[in-house]
Amino acid sequence: QVQLVESGGGLVQAGGSLRLSCAASGSIFSINAMGWYRQVPGKQRELVAAITSGGSTNYADSVKGRFTISRDNAKNTVYLQMNSLKPEDTGVYYCAADGREQTLLNGRSEYWGQGTQVTVSP
């Protein structure tokens, strides 16, 4: 089992920045890909960004150039630096982890965090 604990959400004005963190513990040797999804009421959870243990990244088109995902393998932690935030970035952000990158990209990760709220005011 793998436990994921997110932190760093909050309220910010449009144009501002936030950094989310997700610390993994437990059977971390089974993890290859980690990433972030977000969900707003009435919509499906959508991929924001993902990163493999080798450093390959994948971003949603809506966040390219504004968000950066990074990973500290020594600390078993993944980060999401969010700059130039927009009101449409508002949502609950979930950390995800899986042994296979494609499984994570398909939204079927085995492990999920509890979510952290990000609210961007106009």
Buried (B, 14 or more C-beta within 10 A) or exposed (E): EBBBBBBBBEEBEEEBEBBBBBBBEBEBEEBBBBBBBBBEEEEEBEBBBBBBEEEEEBBBEEBEEBBBBBBEEEEBBBBBBBBEBBEEBBBBBBBBBBBBBEBBBEEEBBBBBEBBEBBBEE
